């Protein structure tokens, strides 16, 4: 029996969600978005000099691009 390492435990959920999202699973995509969106917005907020509306717009465009990239990979 193989015992998963810490690395396996931390990497697998995101990898699995990305694989499922790429296969068209909207629920998996929404989970990815919920998990990664706060970090993306923190980065964008710094890059936009604290402009919240611009940050939200860029984040939305980013997630649309990710969904389209997943869709195109199918």
DABELMO-V453090 format. One record per pair of residues at least 6 apart in sequence whose ideal C-beta (glycine too) atoms are under 7 Angstrom apart, sorted by sequence separation. I is the first residue (numbers start at 1). J is the second residue. D is the distance in Angstrom with one decimal. If there is no record, write none. Layout:
((I/J/D) (I/J/D))
This chain:
((48/54/4.5) (21/28/4.4) (48/55/5.2) (20/28/3.6) (21/29/3.9) (45/55/4.7) (17/28/4.7) (21/32/5.8) (44/55/4.4) (17/31/5.4) (18/32/6.5) (41/55/5.7) (44/58/5.0) (17/32/4.9) (44/59/5.8) (41/59/5.3) (40/59/5.5) (37/59/6.4) (40/62/6.3) (33/63/5.8) (29/67/6.2) (29/70/7.0) (22/70/4.4) (21/70/5.3) (24/74/6.4) (22/73/5.3) (23/74/6.9) (22/74/6.9))
